[in-house]
Amino acid sequence: MGFGDIKLAFLMGLLLSWPNILCALFSAFFIGAIVGILLITFGKKTLKSEIPFGPFLVTGTFLATFFGKEIIGWYLNLFLLK
C-alpha cells in the first residue's frame, strides 16, 4: 500500500462511516488477494510483482455502498445463529 492508497482509504472512511468501512476494506483485501493468487497461478505475475491496490479499494467502496448492510447482516448471522 502506498500513500495514495492511504489517502483513498481515509476518504472511503469519510464517505462510508462505521461499519460499512470495515465491509469495504475487507472486500478490497479479499478481492485483491483472489486476483493476486489467480495472476500468480496463471503466470502473469510473480511473488515479487506489484499490483495497484486502488481499483480494489474502489470496488470495495461500491460493494459497501450498495450491499454493505446485507453483507454485514450475512456475516453476523454466520456467528449468531445457534
Biopython code that builds the backbone (N, CA, C, O; Angstrom):
import numpy as np
from Bio.PDB.StructureBuilder import StructureBuilder

atoms = [
    (1, "MET", "N", (0.833, -1.172, 0.000)),
    (1, "MET", "CA", (0.000, 0.000, 0.000)),
    (1, "MET", "C", (0.882, 1.242, 0.000)),
    (1, "MET", "O", (1.805, 1.380, 0.804)),
    (2, "GLY", "N", (0.573, 2.124, -0.913)),
    (2, "GLY", "CA", (1.286, 3.384, -0.971)),
    (2, "GLY", "C", (0.510, 4.487, -0.281)),
    (2, "GLY", "O", (-0.569, 4.258, 0.264)),
    (3, "PHE", "N", (1.075, 5.696, -0.311)),
    (3, "PHE", "CA", (0.430, 6.812, 0.358)),
    (3, "PHE", "C", (-0.885, 7.185, -0.326)),
    (3, "PHE", "O", (-1.812, 7.649, 0.338)),
    (4, "GLY", "N", (-0.978, 6.993, -1.624)),
    (4, "GLY", "CA", (-2.227, 7.259, -2.331)),
    (4, "GLY", "C", (-3.346, 6.342, -1.867)),
    (4, "GLY", "O", (-4.500, 6.759, -1.765)),
    (5, "ASP", "N", (-3.000, 5.086, -1.584)),
    (5, "ASP", "CA", (-3.998, 4.141, -1.069)),
    (5, "ASP", "C", (-4.472, 4.563, 0.318)),
    (5, "ASP", "O", (-5.647, 4.397, 0.646)),
    (6, "ILE", "N", (-3.581, 5.100, 1.125)),
    (6, "ILE", "CA", (-3.947, 5.555, 2.461)),
    (6, "ILE", "C", (-4.892, 6.749, 2.368)),
    (6, "ILE", "O", (-5.872, 6.828, 3.110)),
    (7, "LYS", "N", (-4.600, 7.672, 1.463)),
    (7, "LYS", "CA", (-5.487, 8.825, 1.279)),
    (7, "LYS", "C", (-6.857, 8.376, 0.773)),
    (7, "LYS", "O", (-7.885, 8.890, 1.213)),
    (8, "LEU", "N", (-6.868, 7.419, -0.148)),
    (8, "LEU", "CA", (-8.134, 6.901, -0.667)),
    (8, "LEU", "C", (-8.924, 6.205, 0.438)),
    (8, "LEU", "O", (-10.142, 6.367, 0.522)),
    (9, "ALA", "N", (-8.245, 5.433, 1.287)),
    (9, "ALA", "CA", (-8.932, 4.751, 2.389)),
    (9, "ALA", "C", (-9.491, 5.761, 3.390)),
    (9, "ALA", "O", (-10.562, 5.538, 3.955)),
    (10, "PHE", "N", (-8.781, 6.871, 3.617)),
    (10, "PHE", "CA", (-9.294, 7.909, 4.501)),
    (10, "PHE", "C", (-10.586, 8.502, 3.945)),
    (10, "PHE", "O", (-11.552, 8.696, 4.682)),
    (11, "LEU", "N", (-10.601, 8.787, 2.647)),
    (11, "LEU", "CA", (-11.815, 9.316, 2.022)),
    (11, "LEU", "C", (-12.949, 8.291, 2.036)),
    (11, "LEU", "O", (-14.118, 8.651, 2.177)),
    (12, "MET", "N", (-12.600, 7.023, 1.891)),
    (12, "MET", "CA", (-13.608, 5.969, 1.995)),
    (12, "MET", "C", (-14.255, 5.985, 3.372)),
    (12, "MET", "O", (-15.470, 5.832, 3.494)),
    (13, "GLY", "N", (-13.440, 6.172, 4.415)),
    (13, "GLY", "CA", (-13.959, 6.221, 5.773)),
    (13, "GLY", "C", (-14.902, 7.385, 5.979)),
    (13, "GLY", "O", (-15.917, 7.258, 6.665)),
    (14, "LEU", "N", (-14.566, 8.533, 5.380)),
    (14, "LEU", "CA", (-15.453, 9.686, 5.485)),
    (14, "LEU", "C", (-16.766, 9.448, 4.746)),
    (14, "LEU", "O", (-17.828, 9.864, 5.209)),
    (15, "LEU", "N", (-16.692, 8.786, 3.610)),
    (15, "LEU", "CA", (-17.886, 8.536, 2.805)),
    (15, "LEU", "C", (-18.783, 7.462, 3.418)),
    (15, "LEU", "O", (-20.001, 7.627, 3.480)),
    (16, "LEU", "N", (-18.184, 6.370, 3.867)),
    (16, "LEU", "CA", (-18.961, 5.200, 4.292)),
    (16, "LEU", "C", (-19.304, 5.188, 5.771)),
    (16, "LEU", "O", (-20.395, 4.755, 6.142)),
    (17, "SER", "N", (-18.419, 5.643, 6.609)),
    (17, "SER", "CA", (-18.522, 5.620, 8.063)),
    (17, "SER", "C", (-18.594, 4.179, 8.592)),
    (17, "SER", "O", (-18.452, 3.207, 7.851)),
    (18, "TRP", "N", (-18.817, 4.094, 9.891)),
    (18, "TRP", "CA", (-18.820, 2.797, 10.568)),
    (18, "TRP", "C", (-20.167, 2.133, 10.368)),
    (18, "TRP", "O", (-21.152, 2.869, 10.410)),
    (19, "PRO", "N", (-20.331, 0.882, 10.163)),
    (19, "PRO", "CA", (-19.412, -0.223, 9.982)),
    (19, "PRO", "C", (-19.137, -0.540, 8.509)),
    (19, "PRO", "O", (-18.429, -1.500, 8.203)),
    (20, "ASN", "N", (-19.698, 0.269, 7.592)),
    (20, "ASN", "CA", (-19.513, -0.028, 6.170)),
    (20, "ASN", "C", (-18.053, 0.062, 5.727)),
    (20, "ASN", "O", (-17.664, -0.593, 4.760)),
    (21, "ILE", "N", (-17.241, 0.862, 6.417)),
    (21, "ILE", "CA", (-15.831, 0.936, 6.037)),
    (21, "ILE", "C", (-15.143, -0.408, 6.252)),
    (21, "ILE", "O", (-14.259, -0.790, 5.485)),
    (22, "LEU", "N", (-15.555, -1.124, 7.301)),
    (22, "LEU", "CA", (-14.976, -2.465, 7.514)),
    (22, "LEU", "C", (-15.342, -3.409, 6.378)),
    (22, "LEU", "O", (-14.515, -4.197, 5.919)),
    (23, "CYS", "N", (-16.580, -3.321, 5.936)),
    (23, "CYS", "CA", (-17.036, -4.138, 4.813)),
    (23, "CYS", "C", (-16.253, -3.801, 3.553)),
    (23, "CYS", "O", (-15.853, -4.696, 2.809)),
    (24, "ALA", "N", (-16.033, -2.511, 3.312)),
    (24, "ALA", "CA", (-15.308, -2.078, 2.114)),
    (24, "ALA", "C", (-13.853, -2.531, 2.155)),
    (24, "ALA", "O", (-13.337, -3.037, 1.158)),
    (25, "LEU", "N", (-13.191, -2.358, 3.286)),
    (25, "LEU", "CA", (-11.784, -2.764, 3.388)),
    (25, "LEU", "C", (-11.631, -4.270, 3.299)),
    (25, "LEU", "O", (-10.731, -4.765, 2.620)),
    (26, "PHE", "N", (-12.506, -5.007, 3.982)),
    (26, "PHE", "CA", (-12.442, -6.464, 3.894)),
    (26, "PHE", "C", (-12.659, -6.930, 2.460)),
    (26, "PHE", "O", (-11.946, -7.808, 1.976)),
    (27, "SER", "N", (-13.640, -6.344, 1.783)),
    (27, "SER", "CA", (-13.916, -6.711, 0.390)),
    (27, "SER", "C", (-12.726, -6.395, -0.505)),
    (27, "SER", "O", (-12.367, -7.190, -1.373)),
    (28, "ALA", "N", (-12.117, -5.234, -0.292)),
    (28, "ALA", "CA", (-10.972, -4.837, -1.114)),
    (28, "ALA", "C", (-9.806, -5.807, -0.929)),
    (28, "ALA", "O", (-9.210, -6.254, -1.910)),
    (29, "PHE", "N", (-9.481, -6.129, 0.308)),
    (29, "PHE", "CA", (-8.375, -7.053, 0.551)),
    (29, "PHE", "C", (-8.694, -8.455, 0.039)),
    (29, "PHE", "O", (-7.824, -9.126, -0.517)),
    (30, "PHE", "N", (-9.931, -8.898, 0.224)),
    (30, "PHE", "CA", (-10.320, -10.233, -0.216)),
    (30, "PHE", "C", (-10.274, -10.353, -1.739)),
    (30, "PHE", "O", (-9.711, -11.312, -2.267)),
    (31, "ILE", "N", (-10.858, -9.396, -2.442)),
    (31, "ILE", "CA", (-10.852, -9.435, -3.909)),
    (31, "ILE", "C", (-9.432, -9.282, -4.439)),
    (31, "ILE", "O", (-9.049, -9.956, -5.395)),
    (32, "GLY", "N", (-8.651, -8.399, -3.824)),
    (32, "GLY", "CA", (-7.257, -8.233, -4.230)),
    (32, "GLY", "C", (-6.445, -9.503, -4.052)),
    (32, "GLY", "O", (-5.610, -9.836, -4.892)),
    (33, "ALA", "N", (-6.690, -10.208, -2.959)),
    (33, "ALA", "CA", (-5.980, -11.467, -2.720)),
    (33, "ALA", "C", (-6.355, -12.521, -3.758)),
    (33, "ALA", "O", (-5.490, -13.238, -4.260)),
    (34, "ILE", "N", (-7.631, -12.613, -4.074)),
    (34, "ILE", "CA", (-8.069, -13.599, -5.068)),
    (34, "ILE", "C", (-7.463, -13.281, -6.431)),
    (34, "ILE", "O", (-6.956, -14.176, -7.107)),
    (35, "VAL", "N", (-7.510, -12.014, -6.838)),
    (35, "VAL", "CA", (-6.935, -11.622, -8.133)),
    (35, "VAL", "C", (-5.440, -11.876, -8.139)),
    (35, "VAL", "O", (-4.904, -12.374, -9.129)),
    (36, "GLY", "N", (-4.751, -11.542, -7.046)),
    (36, "GLY", "CA", (-3.310, -11.788, -6.967)),
    (36, "GLY", "C", (-2.964, -13.261, -7.082)),
    (36, "GLY", "O", (-2.030, -13.632, -7.793)),
    (37, "ILE", "N", (-3.712, -14.095, -6.387)),
    (37, "ILE", "CA", (-3.470, -15.546, -6.457)),
    (37, "ILE", "C", (-3.716, -16.060, -7.868)),
    (37, "ILE", "O", (-2.949, -16.880, -8.372)),
    (38, "LEU", "N", (-4.783, -15.583, -8.511)),
    (38, "LEU", "CA", (-5.058, -16.020, -9.883)),
    (38, "LEU", "C", (-3.960, -15.573, -10.848)),
    (38, "LEU", "O", (-3.556, -16.339, -11.724)),
    (39, "LEU", "N", (-3.479, -14.346, -10.694)),
    (39, "LEU", "CA", (-2.411, -13.863, -11.574)),
    (39, "LEU", "C", (-1.118, -14.651, -11.376)),
    (39, "LEU", "O", (-0.409, -14.929, -12.343)),
    (40, "ILE", "N", (-0.811, -15.006, -10.155)),
    (40, "ILE", "CA", (0.388, -15.814, -9.893)),
    (40, "ILE", "C", (0.198, -17.225, -10.432)),
    (40, "ILE", "O", (1.123, -17.801, -11.004)),
    (41, "THR", "N", (-0.991, -17.781, -10.253)),
    (41, "THR", "CA", (-1.275, -19.143, -10.717)),
    (41, "THR", "C", (-1.130, -19.257, -12.234)),
    (41, "THR", "O", (-0.580, -20.238, -12.735)),
    (42, "PHE", "N", (-1.620, -18.263, -12.958)),
    (42, "PHE", "CA", (-1.563, -18.306, -14.413)),
    (42, "PHE", "C", (-0.273, -17.738, -14.984)),
    (42, "PHE", "O", (-0.137, -17.622, -16.202)),
    (43, "GLY", "N", (0.673, -17.383, -14.127)),
    (43, "GLY", "CA", (1.987, -16.964, -14.580)),
    (43, "GLY", "C", (2.076, -15.534, -15.096)),
    (43, "GLY", "O", (3.084, -15.170, -15.700)),
    (44, "LYS", "N", (1.055, -14.717, -14.877)),
    (44, "LYS", "CA", (1.080, -13.321, -15.338)),
    (44, "LYS", "C", (1.933, -12.451, -14.415)),
    (44, "LYS", "O", (2.523, -11.468, -14.863)),
    (45, "LYS", "N", (2.001, -12.809, -13.125)),
    (45, "LYS", "CA", (2.778, -12.075, -12.132)),
    (45, "LYS", "C", (3.576, -13.054, -11.303)),
    (45, "LYS", "O", (3.304, -14.254, -11.298)),
    (46, "THR", "N", (4.578, -12.521, -10.592)),
    (46, "THR", "CA", (5.361, -13.330, -9.663)),
    (46, "THR", "C", (5.103, -12.820, -8.250)),
    (46, "THR", "O", (4.379, -11.843, -8.056)),
    (47, "LEU", "N", (5.699, -13.488, -7.267)),
    (47, "LEU", "CA", (5.530, -13.053, -5.888)),
    (47, "LEU", "C", (6.165, -11.688, -5.642)),
    (47, "LEU", "O", (5.781, -10.993, -4.701)),
    (48, "LYS", "N", (7.118, -11.298, -6.461)),
    (48, "LYS", "CA", (7.784, -10.004, -6.312)),
    (48, "LYS", "C", (7.056, -8.882, -7.049)),
    (48, "LYS", "O", (7.399, -7.713, -6.868)),
    (49, "SER", "N", (6.079, -9.200, -7.859)),
    (49, "SER", "CA", (5.371, -8.197, -8.657)),
    (49, "SER", "C", (4.476, -7.338, -7.779)),
    (49, "SER", "O", (4.024, -7.765, -6.717)),
    (50, "GLU", "N", (4.231, -6.121, -8.243)),
    (50, "GLU", "CA", (3.316, -5.219, -7.551)),
    (50, "GLU", "C", (2.030, -5.083, -8.361)),
    (50, "GLU", "O", (2.046, -5.037, -9.591)),
    (51, "ILE", "N", (0.928, -5.020, -7.639)),
    (51, "ILE", "CA", (-0.383, -4.849, -8.256)),
    (51, "ILE", "C", (-1.000, -3.597, -7.630)),
    (51, "ILE", "O", (-0.997, -3.474, -6.406)),
    (52, "PRO", "N", (-1.523, -2.672, -8.424)),
    (52, "PRO", "CA", (-2.158, -1.481, -7.842)),
    (52, "PRO", "C", (-3.359, -1.863, -6.973)),
    (52, "PRO", "O", (-4.187, -2.687, -7.360)),
    (53, "PHE", "N", (-3.433, -1.250, -5.799)),
    (53, "PHE", "CA", (-4.483, -1.595, -4.851)),
    (53, "PHE", "C", (-5.690, -0.668, -4.957)),
    (53, "PHE", "O", (-6.767, -1.009, -4.468)),
    (54, "GLY", "N", (-5.535, 0.479, -5.575)),
    (54, "GLY", "CA", (-6.615, 1.459, -5.696)),
    (54, "GLY", "C", (-7.884, 0.912, -6.325)),
    (54, "GLY", "O", (-8.970, 1.156, -5.799)),
    (55, "PRO", "N", (-7.789, 0.173, -7.444)),
    (55, "PRO", "CA", (-9.021, -0.368, -8.036)),
    (55, "PRO", "C", (-9.786, -1.309, -7.104)),
    (55, "PRO", "O", (-11.014, -1.375, -7.163)),
    (56, "PHE", "N", (-9.078, -2.026, -6.256)),
    (56, "PHE", "CA", (-9.746, -2.917, -5.311)),
    (56, "PHE", "C", (-10.422, -2.115, -4.204)),
    (56, "PHE", "O", (-11.495, -2.490, -3.731)),
    (57, "LEU", "N", (-9.795, -1.007, -3.785)),
    (57, "LEU", "CA", (-10.418, -0.137, -2.795)),
    (57, "LEU", "C", (-11.704, 0.479, -3.345)),
    (57, "LEU", "O", (-12.705, 0.571, -2.635)),
    (58, "VAL", "N", (-11.672, 0.898, -4.603)),
    (58, "VAL", "CA", (-12.873, 1.474, -5.223)),
    (58, "VAL", "C", (-13.962, 0.417, -5.354)),
    (58, "VAL", "O", (-15.134, 0.704, -5.108)),
    (59, "THR", "N", (-13.593, -0.795, -5.735)),
    (59, "THR", "CA", (-14.563, -1.884, -5.835)),
    (59, "THR", "C", (-15.188, -2.180, -4.476)),
    (59, "THR", "O", (-16.401, -2.366, -4.373)),
    (60, "GLY", "N", (-14.362, -2.224, -3.440)),
    (60, "GLY", "CA", (-14.882, -2.443, -2.092)),
    (60, "GLY", "C", (-15.805, -1.333, -1.648)),
    (60, "GLY", "O", (-16.785, -1.584, -0.947)),
    (61, "THR", "N", (-15.504, -0.091, -2.050)),
    (61, "THR", "CA", (-16.371, 1.035, -1.710)),
    (61, "THR", "C", (-17.732, 0.890, -2.361)),
    (61, "THR", "O", (-18.757, 1.110, -1.715)),
    (62, "PHE", "N", (-17.754, 0.522, -3.635)),
    (62, "PHE", "CA", (-19.031, 0.332, -4.315)),
    (62, "PHE", "C", (-19.822, -0.821, -3.701)),
    (62, "PHE", "O", (-21.036, -0.714, -3.527)),
    (63, "LEU", "N", (-19.148, -1.914, -3.376)),
    (63, "LEU", "CA", (-19.851, -3.036, -2.746)),
    (63, "LEU", "C", (-20.453, -2.628, -1.407)),
    (63, "LEU", "O", (-21.593, -2.979, -1.103)),
    (64, "ALA", "N", (-19.688, -1.887, -0.606)),
    (64, "ALA", "CA", (-20.182, -1.472, 0.704)),
    (64, "ALA", "C", (-21.292, -0.437, 0.577)),
    (64, "ALA", "O", (-22.212, -0.410, 1.394)),
    (65, "THR", "N", (-21.212, 0.410, -0.436)),
    (65, "THR", "CA", (-22.246, 1.421, -0.619)),
    (65, "THR", "C", (-23.583, 0.793, -0.977)),
    (65, "THR", "O", (-24.618, 1.173, -0.430)),
    (66, "PHE", "N", (-23.563, -0.158, -1.887)),
    (66, "PHE", "CA", (-24.806, -0.735, -2.373)),
    (66, "PHE", "C", (-25.268, -1.974, -1.601)),
    (66, "PHE", "O", (-26.470, -2.214, -1.483)),
    (67, "PHE", "N", (-24.328, -2.760, -1.077)),
    (67, "PHE", "CA", (-24.694, -4.024, -0.424)),
    (67, "PHE", "C", (-24.130, -4.163, 0.981)),
    (67, "PHE", "O", (-24.112, -5.268, 1.524)),
    (68, "GLY", "N", (-23.670, -3.073, 1.585)),
    (68, "GLY", "CA", (-22.995, -3.141, 2.880)),
    (68, "GLY", "C", (-23.834, -3.750, 3.980)),
    (68, "GLY", "O", (-23.362, -4.627, 4.704)),
    (69, "LYS", "N", (-25.067, -3.304, 4.121)),
    (69, "LYS", "CA", (-25.923, -3.823, 5.190)),
    (69, "LYS", "C", (-26.210, -5.306, 5.004)),
    (69, "LYS", "O", (-26.240, -6.060, 5.976)),
    (70, "GLU", "N", (-26.421, -5.725, 3.765)),
    (70, "GLU", "CA", (-26.680, -7.143, 3.507)),
    (70, "GLU", "C", (-25.443, -7.994, 3.807)),
    (70, "GLU", "O", (-25.556, -9.072, 4.391)),
    (71, "ILE", "N", (-24.275, -7.514, 3.410)),
    (71, "ILE", "CA", (-23.037, -8.267, 3.660)),
    (71, "ILE", "C", (-22.772, -8.373, 5.149)),
    (71, "ILE", "O", (-22.423, -9.447, 5.640)),
    (72, "ILE", "N", (-22.935, -7.271, 5.880)),
    (72, "ILE", "CA", (-22.702, -7.288, 7.323)),
    (72, "ILE", "C", (-23.725, -8.179, 8.016)),
    (72, "ILE", "O", (-23.376, -8.939, 8.919)),
    (73, "GLY", "N", (-24.980, -8.093, 7.602)),
    (73, "GLY", "CA", (-26.008, -8.956, 8.176)),
    (73, "GLY", "C", (-25.735, -10.422, 7.933)),
    (73, "GLY", "O", (-25.903, -11.248, 8.831)),
    (74, "TRP", "N", (-25.314, -10.752, 6.722)),
    (74, "TRP", "CA", (-24.975, -12.142, 6.403)),
    (74, "TRP", "C", (-23.812, -12.625, 7.253)),
    (74, "TRP", "O", (-23.833, -13.744, 7.767)),
    (75, "TYR", "N", (-22.789, -11.775, 7.402)),
    (75, "TYR", "CA", (-21.602, -12.149, 8.174)),
    (75, "TYR", "C", (-21.949, -12.356, 9.645)),
    (75, "TYR", "O", (-21.496, -13.322, 10.258)),
    (76, "LEU", "N", (-22.739, -11.467, 10.209)),
    (76, "LEU", "CA", (-23.119, -11.604, 11.613)),
    (76, "LEU", "C", (-24.000, -12.820, 11.832)),
    (76, "LEU", "O", (-23.902, -13.463, 12.878)),
    (77, "ASN", "N", (-24.850, -13.152, 10.884)),
    (77, "ASN", "CA", (-25.702, -14.338, 11.036)),
    (77, "ASN", "C", (-24.899, -15.624, 11.006)),
    (77, "ASN", "O", (-25.373, -16.644, 11.508)),
    (78, "LEU", "N", (-23.713, -15.617, 10.442)),
    (78, "LEU", "CA", (-22.880, -16.816, 10.474)),
    (78, "LEU", "C", (-22.489, -17.192, 11.890)),
    (78, "LEU", "O", (-22.331, -18.370, 12.212)),
    (79, "PHE", "N", (-22.333, -16.169, 12.743)),
    (79, "PHE", "CA", (-21.858, -16.428, 14.101)),
    (79, "PHE", "C", (-22.955, -16.362, 15.155)),
    (79, "PHE", "O", (-22.795, -16.918, 16.242)),
    (80, "LEU", "N", (-24.054, -15.700, 14.860)),
    (80, "LEU", "CA", (-25.103, -15.531, 15.850)),
    (80, "LEU", "C", (-26.164, -16.627, 15.812)),
    (80, "LEU", "O", (-26.915, -16.792, 16.774)),
    (81, "LEU", "N", (-26.233, -17.375, 14.715)),
    (81, "LEU", "CA", (-27.206, -18.469, 14.648)),
    (81, "LEU", "C", (-26.741, -19.645, 15.501)),
    (81, "LEU", "O", (-25.554, -19.965, 15.562)),
    (82, "LYS", "N", (-27.691, -20.261, 16.143)),
    (82, "LYS", "CA", (-27.325, -21.384, 17.016)),
    (82, "LYS", "C", (-27.806, -22.683, 16.456)),
    (82, "LYS", "O", (-27.587, -23.734, 17.058)),
]
sb = StructureBuilder()
sb.init_structure("model")
sb.init_model(0)
sb.init_chain("A")
sb.init_seg("    ")
for serial, (resi, resn, name, xyz) in enumerate(atoms, 1):
    if name == "N":
        sb.init_residue(resn, " ", resi, " ")
    sb.init_atom(name, np.array(xyz, "f"), 0.0, 1.0, " ", f" {name:<3s}", serial, name[0])
structure = sb.get_structure()
